[in-house]
Amino acid sequence: MAFTACAIALLINQYQKDKAAEPPEIPLDRQQIAPTEPKIDKSPTAQARREKLIKNLIKNGVLYKVDQPGSFPRMWVTPDFYRLNFDDKTTTAALVYMLYFSDEDNYVSVRIMDSRSGKQVGEYSRESRLQMY
């Protein structure tokens, strides 16, 4: 299937709308201080939505595959990924991150690999966000 920036933008936009429509979680203890970073929703519904979007990105040729051969997941990107704007690249990497990691994980990242060369071309972590080399 041919890649179109419009199709990818629509997929990402739909994910963001679905996420915004979810009701906010109310803390059990009202005295808790809200974290500076939003919590990662690891519910089955949220995880299924992430998996579906990632499968669509693979189907549309933006990602080649996502795997986890060791501790760190890898997101294999195609030439079409490089055509995305920085915000869409960040959202794509964040989706993979949220699929594999939770709030309790520290110092973890998603490695971004080029599907043609096999080399690492970037990295995404919650602390440093997206970094492309």
Secondary structure, 3 states (H helix, E strand, C coil): CCCCHHHHHHHHHHHHHHHHHCCCCCCCCCCCCCCCCCCCCCCHHHHHHHHHHHHHHHHCCCEEEEECCCCCCEEEECHHHHCCCHHHHHHHHHHHHHHHCCCCCCCCEEEEEECCCCCEEEEEECCCEEEEC
